[in-house]
């Protein structure tokens, strides 16, 4: 299954799901900042639906840790401290490690060809300085963990990507992407091709941990 096929398979089926996906994408792209209040009437008008599905989407986003529901203030976009960002990456490394272990036996020649194509798109976006690098990077990972066959696991990982993506975009805007990025992803593809599930899990965990360290170095108050 390609990433495009997986995406089509997960198209919103209800108004609540449509509102949830719409807000997830907006949060991922940084359209809403930490501390912003989300107004259900405005969002409902923007999507073209009633307020009720939007309010239900707020509850799902709150369960994901992406927003906070406060009495008298409504729905507030959650922000992450440096330690919370680290924790999100730690959790993500464990969950994606498990996902890649489950996904490895399901991979086919078509999977590897699609991963290579996504890696090329990621490389072109990085060379052009485009913020699309973050999107292509997420697509690369989503293709892998989407093959795990575990819907709840996939949902948890996706929520973590949504949570950290705005910080990844800020980081990418100000820091040149390390030259090792392509090599890291090529190494991951190579170990996936080998079929060794434990090695694939370890390589994925190391890759995510290294990204966390780079992002933390950038975000540290003492950085030069």
C-alpha positions as CSV (number, residue, x, y, z in Angstrom):
1,X,0.0,0.0,0.0
2,X,1.4,3.4,-0.9
3,X,1.1,6.5,1.2
4,X,-1.4,8.0,-1.3
5,X,-3.5,4.8,-1.1
6,X,-3.4,4.9,2.7
7,X,-4.4,8.5,2.7
8,X,-7.4,7.9,0.5
9,X,-8.4,5.0,2.7
10,X,-8.5,7.3,5.7
11,X,-10.6,10.1,4.2
12,X,-13.1,11.6,6.7
13,X,-16.4,9.7,6.9
14,X,-18.3,11.9,9.2
15,X,-18.6,15.6,10.0
16,X,-16.9,15.1,13.3
17,X,-14.0,13.3,11.6
18,X,-13.8,16.0,8.9
19,X,-13.5,18.7,11.6
20,X,-11.0,16.7,13.5
21,X,-8.8,16.2,10.4
22,X,-9.1,19.9,9.5
23,X,-8.0,21.0,12.9
24,X,-5.2,18.5,13.1
25,X,-3.8,19.8,9.8
26,X,-4.1,23.4,10.9
27,X,-2.3,22.6,14.2
28,X,0.4,20.7,12.3
29,X,1.0,23.6,9.9
30,X,1.2,26.1,12.8
31,X,-1.9,28.1,11.8
32,X,-2.8,28.2,15.4
33,X,-0.2,29.0,18.1
34,X,0.1,27.9,21.7
35,X,-2.4,29.8,23.8
36,X,-4.7,30.6,20.9
37,X,-8.4,30.2,21.6
38,X,-10.3,28.1,19.0
39,X,-13.8,29.5,18.3
40,X,-16.2,26.8,17.3
41,X,-18.5,29.1,15.3
42,X,-15.6,30.4,13.2
43,X,-14.2,27.0,12.5
44,X,-17.6,25.6,11.7
45,X,-18.2,28.4,9.2
46,X,-14.8,27.8,7.7
47,X,-15.4,24.1,7.1
48,X,-19.1,24.6,6.3
49,X,-20.8,22.6,9.0
50,X,-22.6,23.1,12.4
51,X,-20.8,23.7,15.7
52,X,-21.6,20.3,17.2
53,X,-19.1,18.2,15.1
54,X,-16.4,20.9,15.8
55,X,-17.1,20.7,19.6
56,X,-16.8,16.9,19.4
57,X,-13.5,17.3,17.5
58,X,-12.3,19.6,20.3
59,X,-12.8,16.7,22.7
60,X,-10.8,14.3,20.6
61,X,-8.0,16.8,20.3
62,X,-8.0,17.3,24.0
63,X,-7.7,13.6,24.5
64,X,-4.7,13.7,22.1
65,X,-3.1,16.5,24.3
66,X,-3.2,19.0,21.5
67,X,-5.7,21.4,23.1
68,X,-7.0,22.1,26.6
69,X,-10.7,22.6,27.4
70,X,-11.1,25.2,30.1
71,X,-14.2,26.4,31.8
72,X,-15.2,29.9,30.7
73,X,-12.3,30.0,28.2
74,X,-13.2,27.2,25.8
75,X,-10.7,25.4,23.7
76,X,-7.1,26.6,24.0
77,X,-4.2,25.4,21.9
78,X,-1.7,23.5,24.1
79,X,2.0,24.4,23.9
80,X,5.0,22.3,24.8
81,X,8.0,23.0,27.0
82,X,11.4,21.8,26.0
83,X,11.0,18.8,28.4
84,X,7.6,18.0,27.0
85,X,9.1,18.0,23.5
86,X,11.8,15.6,24.6
87,X,9.1,13.4,26.2
88,X,7.1,13.4,23.0
89,X,10.1,12.2,21.1
90,X,10.9,9.5,23.7
91,X,7.4,8.2,23.4
92,X,7.4,8.4,19.7
93,X,10.7,6.4,19.5
94,X,9.2,3.6,21.4
95,X,5.9,3.5,19.5
96,X,7.5,3.9,16.1
97,X,10.1,1.3,17.0
98,X,7.2,-1.1,17.7
99,X,5.4,-0.1,14.6
100,X,8.4,-0.6,12.3
101,X,9.0,-4.1,13.9
102,X,5.4,-5.0,13.0
103,X,5.5,-3.4,9.6
104,X,8.8,-4.9,8.3
105,X,7.3,-8.3,7.3
106,X,4.5,-6.5,5.4
107,X,6.8,-4.6,3.2
108,X,7.1,-5.3,-0.6
109,X,9.1,-4.1,-3.5
110,X,6.4,-1.4,-4.1
111,X,6.9,-0.2,-0.5
112,X,10.6,0.3,-1.0
113,X,10.1,2.1,-4.3
114,X,7.6,4.5,-2.6
115,X,10.0,5.1,0.3
116,X,12.8,5.9,-2.3
117,X,10.4,8.3,-4.1
118,X,9.5,10.0,-0.8
119,X,13.2,10.3,0.1
120,X,13.9,12.0,-3.2
121,X,11.1,14.5,-2.6
122,X,12.4,15.1,0.9
123,X,15.9,15.8,-0.5
124,X,14.6,18.2,-3.2
125,X,12.5,20.1,-0.6
126,X,15.6,20.4,1.7
127,X,17.8,21.6,-1.1
128,X,15.3,24.3,-2.1
129,X,14.9,25.4,1.5
130,X,11.2,24.6,1.3
131,X,9.2,23.9,4.5
132,X,7.7,20.9,2.5
133,X,10.7,18.9,3.9
134,X,8.8,18.5,7.2
135,X,5.7,17.3,5.3
136,X,7.7,14.9,3.1
137,X,9.5,13.6,6.2
138,X,6.2,12.9,7.9
139,X,4.9,11.1,4.8
140,X,8.0,8.9,4.8
141,X,7.4,7.9,8.4
142,X,3.7,7.5,7.9
143,X,4.1,5.0,5.1
144,X,6.2,2.9,7.5
145,X,4.1,3.0,10.6
146,X,0.9,2.8,8.6
147,X,1.9,-0.7,7.6
148,X,1.9,-1.9,11.2
149,X,-1.7,-3.0,11.0
150,X,-2.5,-1.5,14.4
151,X,-5.0,1.3,14.1
152,X,-4.7,2.5,17.8
153,X,-0.9,2.5,17.5
154,X,-1.1,4.5,14.2
155,X,-3.4,7.0,15.8
156,X,-1.1,7.6,18.8
157,X,1.9,8.0,16.6
158,X,0.1,10.4,14.3
159,X,-1.0,12.5,17.3
160,X,2.6,12.8,18.4
161,X,3.6,13.9,14.9
162,X,0.9,16.6,14.9
163,X,2.1,17.7,18.4
164,X,5.7,18.2,17.4
165,X,5.4,19.2,13.7
166,X,5.0,23.0,14.4
167,X,8.3,22.9,16.3
168,X,9.9,20.9,13.5
169,X,8.8,23.6,11.1
170,X,10.2,26.4,13.2
171,X,13.5,24.5,13.5
172,X,13.7,23.9,9.8
173,X,13.1,27.6,9.1
174,X,16.1,28.6,11.1
175,X,18.5,25.7,11.0
176,X,20.1,24.1,7.9
177,X,19.0,20.5,7.8
178,X,21.9,18.2,8.7
179,X,23.6,16.6,5.8
180,X,23.3,13.3,7.6
181,X,19.5,13.3,7.2
182,X,19.5,11.5,3.9
183,X,22.1,8.9,5.1
184,X,19.9,8.2,8.2
185,X,16.9,7.5,6.1
186,X,18.8,5.5,3.5
187,X,20.2,3.4,6.4
188,X,16.6,2.8,7.6
189,X,15.5,1.7,4.1
190,X,18.5,-0.7,3.9
191,X,17.7,-2.3,7.2
192,X,14.0,-2.6,6.3
193,X,15.0,-4.4,3.1
194,X,17.1,-6.9,5.1
195,X,13.9,-8.0,6.9
196,X,15.6,-7.9,10.3
197,X,12.8,-6.7,12.5
198,X,14.9,-6.1,15.7
199,X,17.5,-4.1,13.7
200,X,14.8,-2.0,12.1
201,X,13.3,-1.2,15.5
202,X,16.7,-0.2,16.8
203,X,17.6,2.0,13.8
204,X,14.2,3.8,14.0
205,X,14.6,4.5,17.7
206,X,18.1,5.8,17.1
207,X,17.0,8.0,14.3
208,X,14.1,9.6,16.3
209,X,16.4,10.1,19.3
210,X,19.0,11.9,17.2
211,X,16.3,14.2,15.8
212,X,15.2,15.0,19.3
213,X,18.7,15.9,20.3
214,X,19.1,18.2,17.3
215,X,15.8,19.9,18.0
216,X,16.6,20.3,21.7
217,X,20.0,21.8,20.9
218,X,18.2,24.4,18.8
219,X,15.5,25.1,21.3
220,X,17.9,25.3,24.3
221,X,18.0,28.9,25.8
222,X,21.8,28.7,26.0
223,X,22.3,28.0,22.3
224,X,24.4,30.4,20.4
